[in-house]
Amino acid sequence: MAVIGIDLGSQSTKVVILEGDKILGGASLSTGESAENEARATVQEALKQTGLKREDLKAAVATGTLNIPVTAAVKQRSPASCIATGAYFRFPQARTVLYIGADSSMAIRLSADGQVEESVKNERCAVSSGALLDIASRMLEIPIAEMGPMSLKATAPQTVSSRCVVFAEGEILSFIHKDPPGPVPDVLAGVNQCIVDGLWGMLQKVGVPSELLICGGVARNAGIVKAIEAHLGKPVLLPAKPEYVRALGAAVFARQIQQEVGAPC
C-alpha cells in the first residue's frame, strides 16, 4: 500500500511516495506563501508520475523547516528523526548524517538501528548552510547548479574567514572588486570552504565514528562534498537525490503508521 512523506522546506516542498521498500516517485516545487497549497500541489505532481490517485495513499507524514500542519489527517514528525530515518533507509551503515539545507544544517549521530543519539543544528548563523551559496550566486551571477563544478577548477582558493553571512558577503565583494578581480573558481572554492569549516565543527560535536552520509539540497554541490571529504580523509556516502532524504524519512514513518493501523488486533 502506498504512503507519502512531505518535506516542507524554506525554499522547496518535496514529497516521496513509498510502497513497501520501493520508492515509487517524488516531486519538488518551490515553497510559496502557503505551505498547505504547495504541499497539495507537490503531492499532485508526484501522483502524476506514479499513476496513483490521492485515495491510493493510505498514510501521510509531514516534516521540515517550516513545521506547519498541512491537514489534520497528516501526522507530524521532527526534521531530525526524518533525516535519520531517511538516511538509514538508504544507507543503514551510516552512523553520522550531515544534512545541509537552504538555510539550516544539522549533524546527527545514529545508533546501530538508525535512531537519533545526538544532534546539533546551526542555530546561530546561516553561514553553515546554503544561504551563503545563494548570496554568492547572486553576487557572481552564476546559477546555483553551476557553482559546484566551477569551484572544482580553483587553483588558489580565496579565504572567507567570517562566521557571519553579512561579513562573509563583504569579503566576497572585496574579491570581486580587487584589481584584478579574484578568479571566480577561487572565490567559489573559498565560499565552499567557509561553509564546510562550520559544518565540520558541528560534526566534531556529534562525532563521526564510521561512515558519514551527506544529504540536503546543498549536497548536490560537488565542491562542498569534496571539501568535507578532505576534512574526513575518505569518501562520504551520498544518495543519488540527497535533497529527498528528509521527505523519504517522513514516508518511512507514514509506512509505519499504515502498518500499525492495518495490523490485526
C-alpha positions in Angstrom: 0.0 0.0 0.0 1.3 3.4 -0.9 2.2 6.1 1.6 3.7 9.6 1.3 6.2 11.8 3.1 6.1 15.6 2.8 9.1 17.8 3.5 8.1 21.5 4.0 11.4 23.3 3.3 12.0 27.0 3.3 12.8 27.1 -0.4 11.2 23.9 -1.8 8.5 21.4 -0.8 9.4 17.8 -1.6 7.4 14.6 -1.4 8.2 10.9 -1.7 5.7 8.2 -2.4 6.7 4.8 -0.9 5.2 1.3 -1.2 6.8 -1.2 1.0 10.6 -0.8 0.4 10.1 0.6 -3.1 10.2 4.4 -3.8 7.5 4.9 -6.4 8.2 8.5 -7.2 8.7 12.0 -5.8 8.4 15.7 -6.7 9.7 19.1 -5.7 8.2 22.5 -6.1 9.2 25.9 -4.9 7.7 26.9 -1.5 5.5 29.9 -1.6 3.3 31.8 0.8 1.1 28.9 1.7 2.7 25.7 2.9 -0.6 23.8 2.6 -1.1 24.8 -1.0 2.4 23.9 -2.0 2.1 20.6 -0.3 -1.0 19.7 -2.1 0.4 20.8 -5.5 3.6 18.8 -4.9 1.6 15.7 -3.9 -0.4 16.0 -7.1 2.8 16.3 -9.2 4.1 13.1 -7.6 0.9 11.3 -8.1 1.0 12.1 -11.8 4.4 10.5 -12.0 3.3 7.3 -10.4 -0.2 7.0 -11.9 -1.7 6.7 -8.5 -4.7 8.7 -7.1 -5.0 10.5 -3.9 -7.2 7.8 -2.4 -4.5 5.3 -3.1 -2.3 6.9 -0.4 -3.0 5.2 2.9 -1.0 7.4 5.3 0.9 10.7 5.2 3.6 12.3 7.4 4.9 15.9 7.1 8.2 17.3 8.4 10.6 20.1 7.6 11.9 23.6 8.3 8.5 25.3 8.3 6.9 22.7 10.6 3.4 23.9 9.7 0.5 21.4 10.0 -0.9 20.6 6.5 -4.2 18.9 7.4 -5.4 17.1 10.4 -5.0 13.8 8.5 -1.3 14.4 8.0 0.9 13.4 11.0 3.9 15.4 12.0 7.5 14.2 12.7 10.6 16.1 13.7 13.1 17.0 11.0 15.9 15.3 12.9 14.0 12.0 13.1 13.0 12.1 9.4 16.6 12.9 8.3 17.9 10.0 10.4 15.2 7.6 9.2 15.6 8.5 5.5 19.4 8.2 5.7 19.1 4.8 7.5 16.6 3.6 4.9 19.1 4.3 2.1 22.4 3.6 3.9 22.0 1.5 7.1 25.8 1.5 7.6 25.8 5.3 8.1 26.5 6.3 11.7 26.6 10.1 11.2 24.4 12.2 8.9 25.1 15.7 7.8 22.0 17.5 6.5 22.8 20.8 4.6 19.7 22.7 3.7 19.0 26.1 2.2 19.0 28.0 5.5 19.7 25.4 8.1 22.0 22.4 8.7 22.1 19.6 11.2 24.6 16.9 12.2 23.2 13.7 13.6 24.8 10.7 15.2 22.9 7.5 14.7 22.6 4.3 16.7 23.1 0.9 15.1 19.3 0.7 14.4 19.1 4.2 13.0 17.8 6.1 16.0 19.0 9.7 16.8 21.6 9.5 19.5 22.7 13.1 19.4 22.1 16.1 17.1 23.4 19.6 16.6 21.8 22.4 14.5 23.4 25.6 13.2 21.1 27.8 15.3 23.2 31.0 15.4 24.4 31.7 11.8 23.3 30.6 8.4 26.9 30.7 7.1 27.0 26.9 7.6 24.1 26.3 5.2 23.1 27.1 1.6 22.4 30.7 2.5 25.9 31.8 1.6 25.8 29.9 -1.7 22.6 31.9 -2.6 24.4 35.1 -1.8 27.4 34.2 -3.8 25.2 33.1 -6.7 23.5 36.5 -6.9 26.7 38.4 -6.5 28.7 36.5 -9.1 25.6 36.0 -11.3 26.2 32.2 -11.5 23.4 29.7 -11.3 23.5 27.5 -8.2 23.7 24.3 -10.3 26.9 25.5 -11.9 28.7 26.6 -8.7 29.9 23.2 -7.6 31.6 22.1 -10.9 33.1 25.6 -11.3 34.6 25.6 -7.8 36.5 22.4 -8.6 38.5 24.4 -11.2 40.1 26.5 -8.4 43.9 26.8 -8.3 44.3 29.2 -5.3 41.1 29.3 -3.3 40.3 32.7 -1.6 39.9 32.7 2.2 36.5 33.6 3.5 37.0 33.7 7.2 33.9 35.3 8.7 31.4 33.1 10.6 28.6 35.7 9.8 26.8 35.8 6.5 26.8 39.6 6.4 30.6 39.9 6.9 31.2 36.9 4.6 29.3 38.8 1.9 31.6 41.7 2.4 34.6 39.5 1.9 33.2 38.1 -1.3 32.5 41.6 -2.5 36.2 42.6 -1.9 37.4 39.7 -4.0 35.1 40.8 -6.9 36.3 44.4 -6.7 40.0 43.6 -6.5 42.3 44.7 -9.3 42.4 42.3 -11.0 39.3 40.5 -9.6 39.8 37.2 -7.9 39.1 34.2 -10.3 35.6 33.0 -9.9 36.5 29.4 -9.2 38.9 30.5 -6.5 36.1 32.7 -4.9 33.6 29.8 -5.0 36.1 27.4 -3.5 36.7 29.9 -0.7 32.9 30.1 -0.1 32.6 26.3 0.0 35.5 26.1 2.5 33.9 28.7 4.7 30.6 26.7 4.8 32.4 23.4 5.4 34.5 24.7 8.2 31.3 25.5 10.1 29.8 22.1 9.2 32.9 20.3 10.3 32.6 22.0 13.7 29.1 20.6 14.0 30.3 17.1 13.0 33.0 17.2 15.7 30.4 17.8 18.3 28.4 14.7 17.5 31.3 12.6 16.3 32.0 10.6 13.2 32.6 7.0 14.4 32.5 5.5 11.0 30.5 6.2 7.8 29.3 9.7 7.1 26.3 10.4 4.9 25.6 13.9 3.4 22.1 14.9 2.4 20.0 18.0 1.8 19.9 20.2 -1.3 23.5 21.6 -0.8 24.9 18.0 -1.0 24.4 18.4 -4.8 27.3 20.8 -4.8 30.4 18.7 -5.7 32.7 21.4 -4.3 31.1 21.2 -0.8 31.2 17.3 -0.9 34.9 17.4 -1.9 35.8 19.8 0.9 34.0 17.7 3.5 35.8 14.6 2.2 39.1 16.4 2.6 38.4 17.1 6.3 37.2 13.5 6.7 40.1 11.9 4.8 37.8 9.4 2.9 34.8 9.4 0.7 31.3 10.1 2.1 28.0 8.3 1.5 26.0 10.4 -1.0 22.4 9.4 -2.1 21.5 9.9 -5.7 19.0 12.6 -4.8 20.2 13.9 -1.5 17.5 16.6 -1.3 14.8 14.0 -0.9 16.2 12.2 2.2 14.0 14.1 4.7 10.9 13.5 2.7 11.9 9.8 2.4 12.2 9.6 6.2 8.7 11.1 6.5 7.4 8.4 4.1 9.0 5.7 6.1 7.2 7.0 9.2 4.0 7.0 7.2 4.6 3.4 6.3 4.9 2.5 10.0 1.6 4.3 10.7 -0.1 2.4 7.9 1.3 -0.9 9.1 0.1 -0.2 12.7 -3.4 0.7 11.5 -3.6 -2.4 9.3 -2.2 -4.8 11.9 -4.7 -7.3 13.4 -5.9 -6.6 17.0 
